[in-house]
Amino acid sequence: MARKSYPWAIRIKQWERDNGRSHPLIPRLSGRGREGLDYAEDLAGAALARSYAAIGREHPDYDNATIQEVGDGDYVRVFATTVRSRIGQARFELFGRRSDRGIRRLLARVEHAASRKCAADRCARPLPIGATNRRMYCNWHAQPWAKAARHRVKRGSGEVLADT
């Protein structure tokens, strides 16, 4: 069986802890997908704990757990195959068929775009999820009428359309 790693789960959960709000990709998840994200975070944390243990230290946040131990909850025992399928579902719902490298790039872009705001005057709307670095305006100000209005102001004709 191929070795699996889930650093994307830790990165999403860490972003939520740092920013005090839900990650922008979380609304894409179904209930089973959210369970899969939690399982993936536990397994990624266990891998991190194992790497700390290899150098003789303890990780402060995570315990060394196997996939079977992750599935053993307080009230219900979940089989390892169910845990794997939920993690796969979460990964697919969040990232589609992207590779590990594609996932890293998407997460970097989403996390950067979540903090970026529209460049239009008096607009505080955030840029869309997954916006590239070249994108400067929100969906409202990226429309053709808004581009034309910016161009008119820049050329000095003075005719400005009211934007709401």
N, C-alpha and C positions, 0 to 999 in steps of 0.2 A: 504494500500500500504506500502511496506517495505521502511524503511528509507535508503536513499542513502548518501554516503559520497565519496568525490573525492580528498583525500589528494595526490594521485598520480599525479594529474594534477599540483598542486602547486609545488610539488617536482621536476617535469620535468621542469617547467617554471623557478623555482628558480635556478636549475642547469645551465640552459641556461644563465640567468642573471649573475651568478657568474663566469662562464667560458668564456663568450663572444662568444660562438659558439653553434651550434645546438646540442641537446641531441642525443646520439648515436641511440636511438630507433625511432627518428622522421622520418627517411626515410621509415619506415614501413607504415606510414599513407597515406591514400588517401586524396583527397580534402575534402570530407565529414568528414573523420576522424580528419583532422586538425580543422575543424569547431567544432567538438565535443570536442576536447581538449581545445579549447578556451572557450566553454560553461562550461565545467567541471571546468576550472580554475576560471571562474567568480562565479560559485556556491560554490566552495570550499572557495573562498575568502569571499563570503557572510556569510558562516558558521563561518569563522574566525572572521569576523566583529561582528557577533551576540555574539560570546563568549567574545569578548572584551567589547561589550556593556553590557553584563550581570554583569561585574564588574565595570561598570561606566567609561569606557575608549573608545576612538575612535581608530580604526585601521588606520594607515597612508596610506595604499595602497589600501584597499578594501572598498566598500560600501555594506550596507545590501541590497541585492536584492533577489527577488524570481525567480523561474524558468520562470514565465511569463515575468518579467521585463528583464531577460537575453535575452529572445527571441525577445523582441521589439527592433529592431535595428533602425538606422537612416532612412533607406529607405524602408525596408521590414519588415513586422511583421511575425515572425516565431512562429508556434504553440508550445505549451509545449510538445506535443507528439513528434514533430519533434526534439526538443532539446534533449529529453530523448533518442530518437533513435540514434541521432548523437553521443551522449556521449557513448552509448552502443557500437556503431560501433568503436569509437576510442579506447575504453577499449579492445575490442576484437582484433582489429588489433595490438595493442601494446603488449597485455599480453595473448591473447588466453583465455582459460577457467580457468585461475589461480584464486585462492581465494585472498582476501585482504592481507592475510599474505604472500602468494606466490608472490604477486606483490611487497610488501615491500622488500622481500628478493632479488627478481630479480633486482629491482632498486638499492639496495645497491651493489649488485655484478657488475652491469653495470657501476655504477658511480665509483666504485673502479678500475675496469678493464680499464676504459677509461684513467686513469692516469698511468697505468702500461705499461712498455715497455718490449721488448724481452730481455732475459738475455744473448743472444749470443753476442760475441765480435763484436763491430762496427755495431750493428743492432739497429736502432731507431724505428722499426715498433711497433705499439701498439698491445697489445694482442686482440684477437677476442672479440666481444661483448658477454657478458655472460660467460666469462672464469672463471673457479673456482680458488680458491686461490692456488691450487696445480699446476696450469698451469704456466710454466715459459717461454715458447718459442712461437713465432709467428707461423703462419701456415707454413711458409717456413722452419723455423728451427726445426719444430716438425716432419718433414719427416724422414723416416728411414735412408736415406743416411747421414743426418745431425747428427742424434743420433750416428751412427757408427763413423763418423768423430770425434765427441767429445770424444767418448770412446777410439779411437786410440790415440788421443792426451793425454788423461788422463793416458793411459797405458804406454805411452812413446815410441810407435813405430815410432812416428814422421811423419807418412804418413797423410797428411791433404788434403782433397779435397777442391778445390776452391769453395767458396760460393759466389753467386752473388745475 
